[in-house]
């Protein structure tokens, strides 16, 4: 369990290095805050296609929220 949590947190520590088409965010407050952090890494003009969040207990009653935002390839606006 501790190894799994460590691997999950390592993934979140570098949200700008997320896989293409996916942005990752983390928060200790709530899922909405974690999604907002992930949205900061979504390229301009990209369309969000899905969000997925995990709630990870890091101690008795303490949670971290890890969210992934999947988006389409960005398309530049027409001129």
C-alpha positions, 0 to 999 in steps of 0.5 A: 500500500505504501509503495502504491501511494508513493508511486501515485504521489511521484506521478503527481509531483510532475504534472507538466510531464503527464502523458500526452492528452492527459493532465494530472492535478493533486489537492489536499482540499477536494476534488474540484481543487485537484481538477483545477490544478490539472486544468492549468496544464491543459493546452489552449483550445484543447477540449476536455473529454473526461475527468477521473479522480482518486481519493487516497487516504494518507493517514487516519482521516487525511486524504489527497485527491488525485485527478486526471483530465483527458483532453483532445489534441489542441486545435489552433483557432481559425484566423 
